[in-house]
Amino acid sequence: MKTIKDLNIDNKKVIIRCDFNVPIKEGEIVDDTRIVGALPTIQYCIDRNCKIILLSHLGRVKEEADLAKNDLSPVADRLSKLLKKDILFSEKTRGKELEAIVDSLQGGDIVLVQNTRYEDLDGKKESKNDEELGAYWASLGEVFINDAFGTIHRAHASNVGIASHLESGVGFLIEKELTALSILDNPERPFVVVLGGAKVADKIGVIENLVTKADKILIGGGMAFTFLKAKGYEIGKSLLDEENLEFCRKVLQEYPDKIVLPIDFAVTNEFTNDEEYRTKSAYQIDKDEMGLDIGEETRTLYESILKTAKNVIWNGPLGVYEFDQYKKNTDELLKYVVENQIKTILGGGDIVAAATKAGFKDKVYHASTGGGATLEYLEGKKLPGLEAIK
């Protein structure tokens, strides 16, 4: 895989596909983690006197009303403060106004182009990788650097489209992600996978790919109840992914020593944060009860398995994390892997958000910036954004 360091970019016009898909409320950026993550690649280009063209999407654009709330201009302001230099901003995603700005760039100058998904208003040209659009954006530069790991699993005009026309490589952020995830190729053992989240359907590909590689897969979250139902347990009103019961039965039969299920739960009668919960064995859930978190005995069991682990990959919280009283065991297990210096990769999305909230994100070995991309990587799928560069 070519990285930015493998390319001659000195004094050239460089297009960088970034992931500036950040939360913005009332025009203010709530979390600039993804912007900060792009800085090393941008700074590397500044140091080499490049003329820099930044592309990114923000949110989804399905109708005219989506344009204003997904305006990228606040990102230009934040970038300016972080880099301590002026950032040009093109309100247009194509045309003479954008071209004039690009033509005016001097070495070290930067222009951020408006949200690439503005092009989705007209036949989803960005999201469907419109050939003409990809070629147009490529015509603005001489070299293409993809540093948006969060969209590398999508074939869009702003990644695959541009890479089809220019000499291309990946930036430092993607390189960091791929280096961390490469432990899957030859993991140190014991290699343990922790899987949470709501539905089995979301994790079938991950389970199929990793069950042959992992020494143990620890199951939590709502998906645990489909596995327990497959074993014949009463799960009450707990979440059930009925369509994938047979898949769970098959996995449990084929890998009985690898799949580890919770042995107790925090249960209640209503899906709310207000009602007091009680802890019950997995055997004792009544028909009018639902489990909203793993129990402390399960956490102790999982800690005993993680204690000797050399590599851990964790995707998804173990309870209903948006409710304060059901995030306890996710937080405690995060604390455990941090304090015991267990080499843990958090697989994007909700578990990274949980680790951020609990103050552990920067203390684990790696917290991925792309939930969907990481999931597809864990499933063993080819990622279009990478394939285009290869």
TORMITI-964350 format. One record per residue (C-alpha): residue number from 0; residue in three letters; chain; x, y, z. Coordinates in steps of 0.05 Angstrom, whole numbers. Layout:
# residues N
PT;nr;rest;kette;x;y;z
PT;NUM;ALA;A;X;Y;Z
...
//
This chain:
# residues 390
PT;nr;rest;kette;x;y;z
PT;0;MET;A;0;0;0
PT;1;LYS;A;29;67;-21
PT;2;THR;A;30;119;33
PT;3;ILE;A;41;194;27
PT;4;LYS;A;115;183;43
PT;5;ASP;A;123;139;-19
PT;6;LEU;A;100;195;-66
PT;7;ASN;A;136;256;-93
PT;8;ILE;A;89;311;-72
PT;9;ASP;A;138;370;-65
PT;10;ASN;A;108;434;-94
PT;11;LYS;A;49;397;-125
PT;12;LYS;A;-26;406;-121
PT;13;VAL;A;-48;353;-72
PT;14;ILE;A;-120;331;-61
PT;15;ILE;A;-132;302;9
PT;16;ARG;A;-196;266;23
PT;17;CYS;A;-207;278;98
PT;18;ASP;A;-261;255;146
PT;19;PHE;A;-290;320;174
PT;20;ASN;A;-357;287;188
PT;21;VAL;A;-360;319;257
PT;22;PRO;A;-419;336;302
PT;23;ILE;A;-441;408;294
PT;24;LYS;A;-496;442;335
PT;25;GLU;A;-519;512;320
PT;26;GLY;A;-458;525;278
PT;27;GLU;A;-409;502;332
PT;28;ILE;A;-366;439;327
PT;29;VAL;A;-380;394;387
PT;30;ASP;A;-322;346;378
PT;31;ASP;A;-262;361;333
PT;32;THR;A;-227;293;342
PT;33;ARG;A;-232;277;268
PT;34;ILE;A;-205;345;248
PT;35;VAL;A;-146;337;295
PT;36;GLY;A;-134;267;266
PT;37;ALA;A;-123;297;196
PT;38;LEU;A;-71;348;218
PT;39;PRO;A;-8;306;211
PT;40;THR;A;-22;292;137
PT;41;ILE;A;-41;364;123
PT;42;GLN;A;21;390;159
PT;43;TYR;A;65;342;120
PT;44;CYS;A;39;373;56
PT;45;ILE;A;48;444;82
PT;46;ASP;A;120;428;99
PT;47;ARG;A;131;406;27
PT;48;ASN;A;104;470;-3
PT;49;CYS;A;42;435;-32
PT;50;LYS;A;-20;470;-57
PT;51;ILE;A;-72;433;-15
PT;52;ILE;A;-144;418;-34
PT;53;LEU;A;-185;386;21
PT;54;LEU;A;-248;346;8
PT;55;SER;A;-297;316;59
PT;56;HIS;A;-370;299;67
PT;57;LEU;A;-413;320;127
PT;58;GLY;A;-477;284;144
PT;59;ARG;A;-527;262;91
PT;60;VAL;A;-556;308;38
PT;61;LYS;A;-623;284;11
PT;62;GLU;A;-660;350;2
PT;63;GLU;A;-648;425;-1
PT;64;ALA;A;-663;432;73
PT;65;ASP;A;-602;388;88
PT;66;LEU;A;-553;438;57
PT;67;ALA;A;-550;490;111
PT;68;LYS;A;-543;442;169
PT;69;ASN;A;-487;404;133
PT;70;ASP;A;-447;465;113
PT;71;LEU;A;-372;451;122
PT;72;SER;A;-351;524;134
PT;73;PRO;A;-346;515;210
PT;74;VAL;A;-292;462;196
PT;75;ALA;A;-252;514;157
PT;76;ASP;A;-254;560;217
PT;77;ARG;A;-231;505;265
PT;78;LEU;A;-176;483;218
PT;79;SER;A;-151;555;214
PT;80;LYS;A;-145;558;290
PT;81;LEU;A;-112;489;295
PT;82;LEU;A;-62;502;240
PT;83;LYS;A;-53;576;257
PT;84;LYS;A;-61;597;185
PT;85;ASP;A;-115;622;138
PT;86;ILE;A;-158;569;105
PT;87;LEU;A;-194;586;40
PT;88;PHE;A;-264;559;33
PT;89;SER;A;-301;544;-32
PT;90;GLU;A;-376;549;-26
PT;91;LYS;A;-381;510;-91
PT;92;THR;A;-364;436;-102
PT;93;ARG;A;-347;449;-175
PT;94;GLY;A;-344;505;-227
PT;95;LYS;A;-307;569;-242
PT;96;GLU;A;-308;595;-171
PT;97;LEU;A;-274;533;-144
PT;98;GLU;A;-225;530;-202
PT;99;ALA;A;-205;603;-192
PT;100;ILE;A;-189;590;-119
PT;101;VAL;A;-148;528;-137
PT;102;ASP;A;-110;567;-191
PT;103;SER;A;-94;622;-140
PT;104;LEU;A;-62;574;-90
PT;105;GLN;A;11;585;-72
PT;106;GLY;A;56;534;-38
PT;107;GLY;A;29;518;32
PT;108;ASP;A;-40;547;17
PT;109;ILE;A;-102;506;34
PT;110;VAL;A;-173;507;6
PT;111;LEU;A;-229;467;38
PT;112;VAL;A;-283;450;-12
PT;113;GLN;A;-356;450;8
PT;114;ASN;A;-388;384;31
PT;115;THR;A;-379;332;-25
PT;116;ARG;A;-448;306;-11
PT;117;TYR;A;-478;370;-36
PT;118;GLU;A;-469;333;-102
PT;119;ASP;A;-519;281;-78
PT;120;LEU;A;-577;328;-90
PT;121;ASP;A;-569;315;-164
PT;122;GLY;A;-574;240;-172
PT;123;LYS;A;-528;221;-114
PT;124;LYS;A;-467;235;-157
PT;125;GLU;A;-419;232;-97
PT;126;SER;A;-448;171;-63
PT;127;LYS;A;-457;132;-128
PT;128;ASN;A;-386;148;-152
PT;129;ASP;A;-406;187;-213
PT;130;GLU;A;-350;178;-263
PT;131;GLU;A;-353;249;-290
PT;132;LEU;A;-352;280;-220
PT;133;GLY;A;-292;237;-198
PT;134;ALA;A;-254;258;-261
PT;135;TYR;A;-271;331;-250
PT;136;TRP;A;-246;332;-178
PT;137;ALA;A;-183;295;-200
PT;138;SER;A;-170;349;-252
PT;139;LEU;A;-160;399;-196
PT;140;GLY;A;-97;365;-170
PT;141;GLU;A;-35;325;-187
PT;142;VAL;A;-33;275;-130
PT;143;PHE;A;-89;244;-88
PT;144;ILE;A;-82;225;-14
PT;145;ASN;A;-139;187;19
PT;146;ASP;A;-138;199;94
PT;147;ALA;A;-212;187;109
PT;148;PHE;A;-215;119;142
PT;149;GLY;A;-288;130;161
PT;150;THR;A;-310;126;88
PT;151;ILE;A;-258;79;60
PT;152;HIS;A;-310;23;57
PT;153;ARG;A;-352;65;9
PT;154;ALA;A;-341;73;-66
PT;155;HIS;A;-352;148;-73
PT;156;ALA;A;-331;198;-126
PT;157;SER;A;-287;234;-75
PT;158;ASN;A;-245;172;-60
PT;159;VAL;A;-250;116;-112
PT;160;GLY;A;-269;165;-167
PT;161;ILE;A;-209;210;-157
PT;162;ALA;A;-160;153;-144
PT;163;SER;A;-179;124;-212
PT;164;HIS;A;-148;184;-246
PT;165;LEU;A;-88;206;-203
PT;166;GLU;A;-26;177;-171
PT;167;SER;A;-51;160;-102
PT;168;GLY;A;-32;139;-32
PT;169;VAL;A;-60;138;38
PT;170;GLY;A;-47;190;92
PT;171;PHE;A;-20;180;163
PT;172;LEU;A;-88;169;194
PT;173;ILE;A;-106;111;149
PT;174;GLU;A;-36;83;155
PT;175;LYS;A;-44;84;231
PT;176;GLU;A;-111;49;227
PT;177;LEU;A;-86;-5;181
PT;178;THR;A;-24;-17;222
PT;179;ALA;A;-66;-26;285
PT;180;LEU;A;-116;-72;251
PT;181;SER;A;-61;-113;218
PT;182;ILE;A;-53;-152;284
PT;183;LEU;A;-110;-194;256
PT;184;ASP;A;-62;-223;205
PT;185;ASN;A;-20;-255;259
PT;186;PRO;A;-48;-240;329
PT;187;GLU;A;-10;-254;392
PT;188;ARG;A;-46;-307;434
PT;189;PRO;A;-90;-312;471
PT;190;PHE;A;-129;-269;421
PT;191;VAL;A;-197;-248;450
PT;192;VAL;A;-255;-213;415
PT;193;VAL;A;-308;-175;454
PT;194;LEU;A;-373;-164;416
PT;195;GLY;A;-431;-122;441
PT;196;GLY;A;-485;-81;409
PT;197;ALA;A;-557;-94;394
PT;198;LYS;A;-567;-143;337
PT;199;VAL;A;-533;-207;315
PT;200;ALA;A;-547;-187;243
PT;201;ASP;A;-498;-130;249
PT;202;LYS;A;-442;-177;271
PT;203;ILE;A;-452;-240;230
PT;204;GLY;A;-395;-225;183
PT;205;VAL;A;-349;-207;241
PT;206;ILE;A;-366;-272;278
PT;207;GLU;A;-357;-314;216
PT;208;ASN;A;-289;-284;201
PT;209;LEU;A;-261;-280;272
PT;210;VAL;A;-288;-344;303
PT;211;THR;A;-234;-384;266
PT;212;LYS;A;-180;-336;288
PT;213;ALA;A;-198;-318;360
PT;214;ASP;A;-186;-360;421
PT;215;LYS;A;-249;-333;454
PT;216;ILE;A;-307;-288;433
PT;217;LEU;A;-341;-255;492
PT;218;ILE;A;-413;-236;476
PT;219;GLY;A;-451;-178;509
PT;220;GLY;A;-503;-126;492
PT;221;GLY;A;-572;-141;464
PT;222;MET;A;-544;-192;416
PT;223;ALA;A;-528;-239;475
PT;224;PHE;A;-602;-256;483
PT;225;THR;A;-609;-285;413
PT;226;PHE;A;-552;-332;430
PT;227;LEU;A;-585;-350;496
PT;228;LYS;A;-652;-361;462
PT;229;ALA;A;-616;-407;413
PT;230;LYS;A;-594;-448;473
PT;231;GLY;A;-666;-453;498
PT;232;TYR;A;-664;-400;553
PT;233;GLU;A;-723;-356;572
PT;234;ILE;A;-703;-284;554
PT;235;GLY;A;-769;-250;570
PT;236;LYS;A;-778;-183;535
PT;237;SER;A;-703;-177;520
PT;238;LEU;A;-680;-159;450
PT;239;LEU;A;-686;-217;401
PT;240;ASP;A;-660;-221;330
PT;241;GLU;A;-706;-278;310
PT;242;GLU;A;-682;-282;238
PT;243;ASN;A;-613;-302;262
PT;244;LEU;A;-630;-354;314
PT;245;GLU;A;-608;-410;269
PT;246;PHE;A;-541;-376;257
PT;247;CYS;A;-530;-372;332
PT;248;ARG;A;-548;-445;341
PT;249;LYS;A;-498;-465;287
PT;250;VAL;A;-441;-423;315
PT;251;LEU;A;-453;-449;386
PT;252;GLN;A;-453;-521;360
PT;253;GLU;A;-390;-513;318
PT;254;TYR;A;-350;-471;368
PT;255;PRO;A;-376;-488;438
PT;256;ASP;A;-309;-472;471
PT;257;LYS;A;-299;-405;436
PT;258;ILE;A;-366;-369;445
PT;259;VAL;A;-373;-344;517
PT;260;LEU;A;-442;-318;538
PT;261;PRO;A;-463;-276;598
PT;262;ILE;A;-482;-315;661
PT;263;ASP;A;-522;-258;694
PT;264;PHE;A;-556;-193;675
PT;265;ALA;A;-583;-128;702
PT;266;VAL;A;-658;-137;689
PT;267;THR;A;-719;-93;694
PT;268;ASN;A;-790;-91;668
PT;269;GLU;A;-787;-27;627
PT;270;PHE;A;-738;1;577
PT;271;THR;A;-721;63;617
PT;272;ASN;A;-665;92;659
PT;273;ASP;A;-713;109;716
PT;274;GLU;A;-736;41;742
PT;275;GLU;A;-691;5;791
PT;276;TYR;A;-659;-58;763
PT;277;ARG;A;-642;-124;796
PT;278;THR;A;-587;-174;779
PT;279;LYS;A;-610;-244;759
PT;280;SER;A;-577;-306;731
PT;281;ALA;A;-585;-318;657
PT;282;TYR;A;-628;-378;677
PT;283;GLN;A;-677;-337;717
PT;284;ILE;A;-704;-283;671
PT;285;ASP;A;-780;-280;675
PT;286;LYS;A;-826;-270;616
PT;287;ASP;A;-842;-197;635
PT;288;GLU;A;-768;-178;645
PT;289;MET;A;-714;-153;599
PT;290;GLY;A;-638;-152;607
PT;291;LEU;A;-605;-84;595
PT;292;ASP;A;-534;-98;617
PT;293;ILE;A;-489;-157;634
PT;294;GLY;A;-483;-172;708
PT;295;GLU;A;-423;-166;754
PT;296;GLU;A;-410;-242;754
PT;297;THR;A;-406;-239;678
PT;298;ARG;A;-358;-181;682
PT;299;THR;A;-314;-220;731
PT;300;LEU;A;-316;-280;684
PT;301;TYR;A;-296;-236;625
PT;302;GLU;A;-240;-203;664
PT;303;SER;A;-212;-272;681
PT;304;ILE;A;-209;-288;606
PT;305;LEU;A;-181;-220;587
PT;306;LYS;A;-128;-224;641
PT;307;THR;A;-82;-268;600
PT;308;ALA;A;-100;-239;531
PT;309;LYS;A;-44;-212;488
PT;310;ASN;A;-89;-181;435
PT;311;VAL;A;-162;-157;443
PT;312;ILE;A;-210;-128;392
PT;313;TRP;A;-274;-98;421
PT;314;ASN;A;-335;-76;382
PT;315;GLY;A;-399;-51;415
PT;316;PRO;A;-420;-35;487
PT;317;LEU;A;-442;-91;534
PT;318;GLY;A;-505;-56;558
PT;319;VAL;A;-554;-1;539
PT;320;TYR;A;-500;51;545
PT;321;GLU;A;-544;112;535
PT;322;PHE;A;-576;96;603
PT;323;ASP;A;-528;114;660
PT;324;GLN;A;-545;55;703
PT;325;TYR;A;-532;5;647
PT;326;LYS;A;-463;31;626
PT;327;LYS;A;-428;10;689
PT;328;ASN;A;-400;-57;666
PT;329;THR;A;-377;-31;599
PT;330;ASP;A;-339;24;636
PT;331;GLU;A;-311;-24;687
PT;332;LEU;A;-286;-72;633
PT;333;LEU;A;-255;-14;595
PT;334;LYS;A;-220;7;659
PT;335;TYR;A;-196;-65;669
PT;336;VAL;A;-162;-71;600
PT;337;VAL;A;-130;-2;610
PT;338;GLU;A;-104;-14;680
PT;339;ASN;A;-77;-83;661
PT;340;GLN;A;-45;-55;598
PT;341;ILE;A;-80;-106;553
PT;342;LYS;A;-67;-90;480
PT;343;THR;A;-138;-71;460
PT;344;ILE;A;-166;-43;395
PT;345;LEU;A;-234;-10;400
PT;346;GLY;A;-271;-22;335
PT;347;GLY;A;-302;46;322
PT;348;GLY;A;-372;71;332
PT;349;ASP;A;-408;64;398
PT;350;ILE;A;-352;31;438
PT;351;VAL;A;-304;89;420
PT;352;ALA;A;-358;138;441
PT;353;ALA;A;-366;101;506
PT;354;ALA;A;-291;100;518
PT;355;THR;A;-287;175;502
PT;356;LYS;A;-343;190;552
PT;357;ALA;A;-309;148;606
PT;358;GLY;A;-240;178;593
PT;359;PHE;A;-207;115;566
PT;360;LYS;A;-203;129;491
PT;361;ASP;A;-132;155;492
PT;362;LYS;A;-108;101;541
PT;363;VAL;A;-123;39;499
PT;364;TYR;A;-75;14;445
PT;365;HIS;A;-119;39;389
PT;366;ALA;A;-188;70;382
PT;367;SER;A;-212;67;310
PT;368;THR;A;-241;129;277
PT;369;GLY;A;-287;90;230
PT;370;GLY;A;-342;45;256
PT;371;GLY;A;-369;19;190
PT;372;ALA;A;-301;14;159
PT;373;THR;A;-273;-24;218
PT;374;LEU;A;-332;-72;219
PT;375;GLU;A;-322;-88;145
PT;376;TYR;A;-247;-97;157
PT;377;LEU;A;-263;-145;214
PT;378;GLU;A;-309;-182;168
PT;379;GLY;A;-251;-193;120
PT;380;LYS;A;-284;-152;64
PT;381;LYS;A;-245;-112;13
PT;382;LEU;A;-250;-37;23
PT;383;PRO;A;-263;0;-42
PT;384;GLY;A;-224;63;-21
PT;385;LEU;A;-163;20;-9
PT;386;GLU;A;-171;-24;-70
PT;387;ALA;A;-172;38;-115
PT;388;ILE;A;-104;59;-87
PT;389;LYS;A;-75;-11;-92
//
